[in-house]
């Protein structure tokens, strides 16, 4: 909210689903004190929509419809889209203002100080041309097949590091550190937890149903078909270290893997 203080906010639309704590009660109380805030709870979607990407797409499509309703009643120039999972803790008004030193963009997306993390939403001809999770699965399946065919005994720790080497090559090597002072990067798709969109986009584009690609990729492909330009603004930093880019470090990801696969973690999760 403070990062957007220079703007004339017309409406704040917050979409919530699948909360397992007191989030809904807290949002209900906050809504009473903020006139422009509209909170829409979609309830427990996991049972109805098991696929996570499709579930997120469903929620995003809902705010598209809400934005269109607002646009039918009043003039809107920009739409800011933000994930509320802690990814925007470092966003400030200076970073936001840096987006408006030029106006040749239709979408401008955020950057993270210690490694760009949102590879699922990223498409760039050389940096990240395809679906990294699909490529990871294919490379790991190939390794499993080769291990199954091999008659040689392999130490389980060696096998672990061979799988990790694939993860590093496919995912973590692409989590580039982009300096704030770097030139803007034109991409085919990007998000990173926060982005500005020109209002025309929400009039004609939407998050079409899919379970095979990131919902952002689908959305941004439509924008590109309309000759819209999408950029990552390196100065639009919204966080530093997060739960994704911290895995760039071998010791961190190996420690987390060992913890998540431990009996203790499975016991805690079952409680």
N, C-alpha and C positions, 0 to 999 in steps of 0.2 A: 504493500500500500504506500509506504513512504517513498519508495523508488519511483512511483508514478504520481507524486504529489503535484507536478507541474501540469498535469493533464486535467481536462474537464471530464471527469468520470461520469458517464451516463448511467451505466448499470454494471454491477459485479455479479456474474453468474457462477455459482459454485456447484459442481456436480459431485455427489458422494455416492459410494456404494461399498458394500461388503465390510463396513467397519465393525470391528469386534470389541471395541472399547466404548468410551462415553462420547465419541466424536459427534454423534448425531445430536445428543443433548446439548453439548457445548455450542455447536453450530446454530441450533435453535435459539439459544440464549443470545448469541452474537447478532443474529439476524434482527432481533428486536431493537438493537441499539444502532444499527447501520441501515438507514433508509433505503439506500441504493443496492443493498445486498439481497440477492435471491438465492436461496439454498434449495436445491432439488435433490432429494434422496431417492435413489433407485433401488434401495433395499439390498437384499442378498442375491446377487446375480450368479454366484459361482455354481449353484445347482442348475440354473437355467442355461448358463453359458460357460461351460467348463474351460474352454480355451481362453487363456489370459489375453492374448492379442485381440481376439474377437470381443472379449468383454470390455476392454479399454476402448476399442473402436465404437462399441455401442454407446458408451458414456460420452465420447467425443461427438458422436453424431447428435446426441441430445443437445449439447450446447450450441451446435451449428443451428439447429431449429430454433432455439431460444434467441440466438443472436439475430436471426432473420426476423423474428417477431419484433424485436427492438428496432431494427432497421426500417421496418414498415411504418413505424410511428415517429421516428426522429432521425436526423442526419447523423451518420457515424462515419468517421474518417479512418480510424484504426481499431483493430482488435488485438489485445494482448492475451496470449494464452500461456498459462503457467501451471506446472505440476506442483502440487502441494505436499510433496513427500520429502521436504527438506533440501531440495536441489537449488533453491533460490535464496539461501541464507546470506549470500554476499552481494546480492544485487542491490545497487544504489542508484541515485539520481544521476550521478556523473556517468556511469556506465550506460544508463538509458539515454541520456542526452547525446552520447557519441553516435547513436543510430541516425541522428538527424543532421549530421554534417554533410550528408549527401541524400539525394532523393531518387536515385535510379533503381531502387529496390521495390519489390512487392512483398517479400518476406525477409526478415532479418532475424537470425537465430543466435543463441547464446554460445559462449565459450566457457571453459573451465580452466583454471590456472595451472593445475598440475596434471593435465591430460584430458583431452576431449573424450568423453565416455560414450556418447549416444550413437554407437555404430549401427544399431538396428535401424535408426531413422536416417542414417547418413548414406548418401549416394554421391560419388564423385568419380569421374572417369579413371583416375589413376590411384587416388588415395583409398577409396572404398567403392569399387564398381558394383558389388553385388551383396547378397545376403550373407553376412558373416556366420550366422548360426547354421545356415544350410551348409556352407562350406566346411565349418567345423565338424558337423555331423558326418559329412562325406569322408573327410580325412580321418576321423576317428574310426569309422566303420572299416575303412581300408586297412588301418593298423590292426584292428581286431581280427580281420580276415587273415592278414599276414601272420599274426601271432598264432592263430588257430592252425595254420598250415605248417608252421615251423615245428620241428621235432626237438629243437634245442630248449633247454630249461632257461628261463629268464627270471632273474631276481625281481620280486614284486616291486621293489623300490625303483629299479631300472625301468620297468614298465610304466610306473607312475610318471617318471620324468620324461619318458617318450611321449606320453599323452600330454603332459604339460608343455612340451616343446611345440606340439601342434597348436595348443591354445595360445601360446605366446606368438607364434607366427601368424595365426589367423586373426587374433583379436588384439592382444595387448601391444603388439608392435605398431598397430594402427592408432593407438590412443596418443596421438601426437600432442606435445606441449606447444601451444600456439601463443607466442608473446602478444601482450596487449597492443604493442606498437606495430604488429604485423599488418600487411595490407589485408583488406577484406577478401574472403575466399568465396568465389561463386561456386555453388553446388547444385546438384539436381534435387537434393533433399537433405534436410537437417532439422534438428529441433533442440536437443540439449536441455530440456526442462523449461525453456522460456523462449518465446518468439513474438515478434510483432507481425501482423498481417494487414495489408491494405484491405479496406472494407469490401471491394468488389469481389474478392475471393470467396467470401462467405455467401455471396448471392448466387454463385453458380457452381461452387465446388463442395463436395462433401466426402465423408469417410465411408466409401462404399464397402459393402461386406467382403471380407476376405479372411482366411485363416493361414495364408501362406506367406504374407509379407507384413511388415510394419504398417500400421494404419497411417503413419505420417508419409510413407513412401507413396501409398495410394493417393492420398490427398495432394501431395506436392506434384505428382505426375500430371494431375489435372491442371494444376497451376501452370506448369511448364508447357502444356499443350496450348494454353492461352497466351503463350509468350511471356509469362510472368518470370521475374528474375528473383532467385533465392540466394541469400548470402549468409555466411557466418561472419559476424562482426567480432574480431578478436578482443576488442575493448569492452564488449558486452559480457563481462564476467559475472556469472551468477553463483558459482561456488568454487572452492579450491580442491580439496580432497573429498571424494565421496566413496560410497560402498563399491562402486565399479572400478574407478581408475586407480584405487589403492591396490588392486590386484595386479597392477603392472609389476609389482615387486615380487620376486620369486618366493622369498621367505614368507611374505604375507599370505599369498594364495595357497602355498603348501600347508601353512599352519591352519588356515581356515578349512581346507579340505580334510585335514586330519581331525579337526574338531567336529566338523559336520558328520563325518563318518564314524565317530566314536560312539561307544555304547552309552556314555554319559549324555551326549547330545540327544540320542534317540530316546533315552529315558525322560529327559527334560521335555522334549517335544510331545511325548505321549501323555504328559500330565494334564 
